[in-house]
Amino acid sequence: MMRFLIVHIARLPAAGMALFPFILVKRRAYKEDKVLINHEKIHLVQQLELLVIFFYIIYLVHYAINLARYRNHQTAYRNIVFEREAFNMDSDLLYLKRRKLFAWRFFFR
């Protein structure tokens, strides 16, 4: 399994964020939140698959398309293909052990 470092950043605009190779959390207690950490680990794997930079390019383009489509930040964010996979699978703590390569592609809508 991949190694990662969890870093507490109080001013983080979200509960958690994955910036390869780190998982950033807003509150120290979130370091123990298995679902949140699993969600961010899914993003780290997605980032690795796409050599990090392509993850961010696709993420931003997909967000922009969604924002034009839904005209709502939260809906646009939740429908980014990478977020769809992470939100759908984050409570399955064994997901990453059986996850197929580029599995996010199955979460397009």
Secondary structure, DSSP 8 states (H G I E B T S, - for coil): ----EEEE-TT-SSSEEEETTEEEESSGGGGG-HHHHHHHHHHHHHHHHTTTHHHHHHHHHHHHHHHHHH--HHHHHHTSHHHHHHHHHTT-TTHHHH--TTGGGGG--
